[in-house]
Amino acid sequence: QVQLVESGGGLVQAGASLRLSCVASGRPFSSYAMGWFRQAPGKEREFVSAVAWSGLNTNYADSVKGRFTISRDLSKNTVYLEMNNLKPEDTAVYYCAEGANVAALYKSKVDYWGQGTQVTVSS
């Protein structure tokens, strides 16, 4: 059974940084792409970023390019989302996701979801 467990969310002021982590278990971590999505109140869940199993191919939503960085540590079965210069519009529940590849995740073709972690950015 695949499990994705996120951590690292919290309440910060605009301009601050946070790092989200997601630990995966249940199937070979190195065989799949990992990603992050977010859902703000009253809005649909949206793609944020994804990284290939190799860590060499990444993709970002336009709204976070230049501010967020995704990475993965195969030895720890963990994917990270480093979020810098946070803005109030980044406030959302952030979900870790696993899928076949980066392109699939970009199209929201997700095999497994985490339970989510809340990120709140105050102005």
Secondary structure per residue as TSV (DSSP state, phi and psi in degrees):
chain	resnum	aa	ss	phi	psi
A	1	Q	-	360.0	125.9
A	2	V	-	-79.0	134.2
A	3	Q	E	-130.2	134.9
A	4	L	E	-122.6	121.4
A	5	V	E	-121.9	114.5
A	6	E	E	-90.5	156.7
A	7	S	E	-156.8	166.6
A	8	G	-	106.7	-4.9
A	9	G	-	-70.5	172.2
A	10	G	E	168.6	-171.3
A	11	L	E	-108.0	122.7
A	12	V	E	-136.4	166.9
A	13	Q	E	-90.0	158.9
A	14	A	T	-56.1	138.0
A	15	G	T	94.2	-12.9
A	16	A	-	-80.5	177.4
A	17	S	-	-124.9	152.5
A	18	L	E	-143.3	152.3
A	19	R	E	-123.5	120.6
A	20	L	E	-92.5	145.6
A	21	S	E	-126.3	150.9
A	22	C	E	-141.4	118.3
A	23	V	E	-98.9	128.2
A	24	A	E	-107.0	145.5
A	25	S	E	-149.5	158.0
A	26	G	S	111.4	-22.7
A	27	R	S	-155.2	163.5
A	28	P	-	-55.8	110.1
A	29	F	G	-58.2	-35.1
A	30	S	G	-77.2	-3.8
A	31	S	G	-96.6	-5.3
A	32	Y	S	-132.6	157.7
A	33	A	E	-81.9	152.9
A	34	M	E	-124.9	152.1
A	35	G	E	-154.7	176.8
A	36	W	E	-129.6	138.1
A	37	F	E	-125.5	166.1
A	38	R	E	-144.5	154.3
A	39	Q	E	-138.1	116.7
A	40	A	-	-89.4	158.1
A	41	P	T	-55.9	129.9
A	42	G	T	76.9	5.4
A	43	K	S	-122.1	162.7
A	44	E	-	-77.4	155.9
A	45	R	-	-66.0	137.2
A	46	E	E	-130.1	151.7
A	47	F	E	-67.6	138.4
A	48	V	E	-114.2	-53.0
A	49	S	E	-165.1	158.5
A	50	A	E	-148.9	155.7
A	51	V	E	-138.7	139.4
A	52	A	-	-70.9	166.7
A	53	W	T	-59.4	-31.5
A	54	S	T	-77.8	-18.0
A	55	G	S	83.9	-3.8
A	56	L	S	-90.2	-23.4
A	57	N	-	-112.4	123.6
A	58	T	E	-131.3	162.8
A	59	N	E	-146.5	146.9
A	60	Y	E	-136.5	148.2
A	61	A	-	-68.9	147.7
A	62	D	T	-56.7	-34.3
A	63	S	T	-67.9	-16.8
A	64	V	T	-119.0	-3.6
A	65	K	T	-58.4	134.1
A	66	G	T	87.2	-13.0
A	67	R	T	-115.8	-34.5
A	68	F	E	-107.5	147.3
A	69	T	E	-134.9	127.3
A	70	I	E	-101.9	144.4
A	71	S	E	-153.8	166.6
A	72	R	E	-142.7	149.3
A	73	D	E	-119.9	105.5
A	74	L	G	-63.9	-32.2
A	75	S	G	-68.3	-22.3
A	76	K	G	-111.3	3.9
A	77	N	T	51.1	41.0
A	78	T	E	-129.0	139.4
A	79	V	E	-116.5	142.6
A	80	Y	E	-119.7	154.3
A	81	L	E	-132.1	105.7
A	82	E	E	-86.6	121.1
A	83	M	E	-117.8	116.8
A	84	N	-	-114.3	159.7
A	85	N	S	48.5	52.1
A	86	L	-	-64.1	145.5
A	87	K	-	-120.6	156.8
A	88	P	G	-54.7	-32.7
A	89	E	G	-72.2	-5.7
A	90	D	G	-83.8	-6.2
A	91	T	-	-61.0	124.2
A	92	A	E	-178.3	170.5
A	93	V	E	-87.7	126.8
A	94	Y	E	-101.6	129.4
A	95	Y	E	-115.7	134.2
A	96	C	E	-82.3	146.9
A	97	A	E	-144.3	151.7
A	98	E	E	-126.1	137.9
A	99	G	E	-151.8	-178.7
A	100	A	S	-66.6	-41.3
A	101	N	S	-161.6	176.1
A	102	V	H	-62.0	-41.6
A	103	A	H	-62.1	-40.3
A	104	A	H	-64.6	-45.2
A	105	L	H	-63.0	-39.5
A	106	Y	H	-59.3	-31.6
A	107	K	T	-90.6	12.0
A	108	S	T	64.0	27.6
A	109	K	-	-90.1	89.9
A	110	V	-	-107.6	133.6
A	111	D	S	-84.5	-41.5
A	112	Y	E	-141.0	146.7
A	113	W	E	-118.7	149.5
A	114	G	-	-84.9	-179.4
A	115	Q	-	-85.8	-15.4
A	116	G	-	98.6	151.6
A	117	T	E	-138.4	136.2
A	118	Q	E	-82.6	132.8
A	119	V	E	-121.1	123.5
A	120	T	E	-124.5	125.6
A	121	V	E	-115.9	117.9
A	122	S	E	-94.1	150.9
A	123	S	-	-90.8	360.0
